[in-house]
Structures are given as C-alpha cells and as structure tokens.
Amino acid sequence: MDKQDHTQFSGTYFEKDVVLRLGRWTRFLGWAILTIYFVQFAFDLGLNIYYSQQGGYPLDFSFVLNSFSRPFQGAMIFVILHVLAQALLILLDIEDNTRRAARK
C-alpha cells in the first residue's frame, strides 16, 4: 500500500474542513447572539428611562432589574456555543491522535 493512498482516505464519516467551518460559524453565532441580547437590553433600558422622564413618573426599578436577565441569557448562550465549538476541536484532535497512534 502506497503511503500517499493511506493519507488520502482517512476512513471517517465526516470531512475535517466541514467540522472546522461549523466550529467557526458556531463561534460567530455566539458573538451575534450576545450582541443582539446586549443591544436589546440597552434599547429597553433606554426606552424605560426616556418614557419615565417624559411621563413624569418614577423609574420602574423592577423592570430595570428584570432587564438584566437578558444580557445574562445572551452570555450563557454565548458560553454554551463557544464550549461546543471547542468540543468539536477537541474531538477532532482525539480522532487525529488516535489515527496517528494506530499507524505506529
């Protein structure tokens, strides 16, 4: 068996480039979701402050405290997506190291 033939067929059910691209898009999606949640939080907070000043009534602190849950949710989704992207890379490394060890 030629060494070049051995390296061309990796014997996997996935393409390494597709997995790397998926990990990259997962990280990008995490940043986009985090940005959207923070923009939504800032917009809602700004509207609450603006309308309370225009209407002459006090600021609704329960709404402000409740609004802080949105950036927290976005941060949790961000962390989960980044952990999943890193897990894909770890699994690729495990697969590559296992193949390398089997060849020796």
NORQUIRA-V878771 format. One record per residue. RES is the residue in one letter. PHI is phi in whole degrees, -180 to 180 (none if undefined). BURIAL is b if it has 9 or more other C-alpha atoms within 8 Angstrom, else e. D_FIRST is the distance of its C-alpha to the first C-alpha in whole Angstrom. Layout:
# NORQUIRA-V878771
RES/PHI/BURIAL/D_FIRST
RES/PHI/BURIAL/D_FIRST
This chain:
# NORQUIRA-V878771
M/none/e/0
D/-74/e/4
K/-63/e/6
Q/-66/e/9
D/-65/e/7
H/-67/b/7
T/-84/e/11
Q/-73/e/12
F/-100/e/12
S/-90/e/14
G/73/e/15
T/-110/e/19
Y/-96/e/22
F/-135/e/23
E/-103/e/23
K/-61/e/23
D/-65/e/26
V/-67/e/28
V/-66/b/28
L/-64/b/29
R/-65/e/32
L/-63/b/33
G/-64/b/34
R/-65/b/36
W/-67/e/38
T/-64/b/39
R/-65/b/40
F/-62/e/42
L/-64/b/43
G/-61/b/45
W/-65/b/46
A/-64/e/48
I/-65/b/49
L/-61/b/51
T/-64/b/52
I/-63/b/54
Y/-64/b/55
F/-69/b/57
V/-65/e/58
Q/-63/b/60
F/-63/b/61
A/-64/e/63
F/-65/e/64
D/-64/b/66
L/-66/b/67
G/-63/e/69
L/-65/e/70
N/-63/b/72
I/-67/b/73
Y/-63/e/74
Y/-68/e/76
S/-70/b/78
Q/-72/b/79
Q/-70/e/80
G/-83/e/82
G/77/e/83
Y/-111/e/82
P/-69/e/80
L/-67/e/76
D/-84/e/75
F/-71/e/73
S/-67/e/71
F/-68/e/70
V/-64/b/69
L/-66/e/67
N/-68/e/66
S/-67/b/64
F/-69/b/62
S/-73/e/60
R/-65/b/58
P/-63/b/57
F/-65/e/56
Q/-63/b/54
G/-63/b/52
A/-67/b/51
M/-68/e/50
I/-63/b/48
F/-59/b/46
V/-64/b/45
I/-63/e/44
L/-67/b/42
H/-71/b/41
V/-66/e/40
L/-64/b/37
A/-64/b/36
Q/-68/b/35
A/-64/e/34
L/-61/b/31
L/-66/b/30
I/-65/e/30
L/-64/e/28
L/-64/b/25
D/-65/e/25
I/-62/e/25
E/-64/e/22
D/-67/e/20
N/-67/e/21
T/-66/e/20
R/-67/e/17
R/-65/e/17
A/-70/e/18
A/-72/e/16
R/-74/e/13
K/-79/e/15
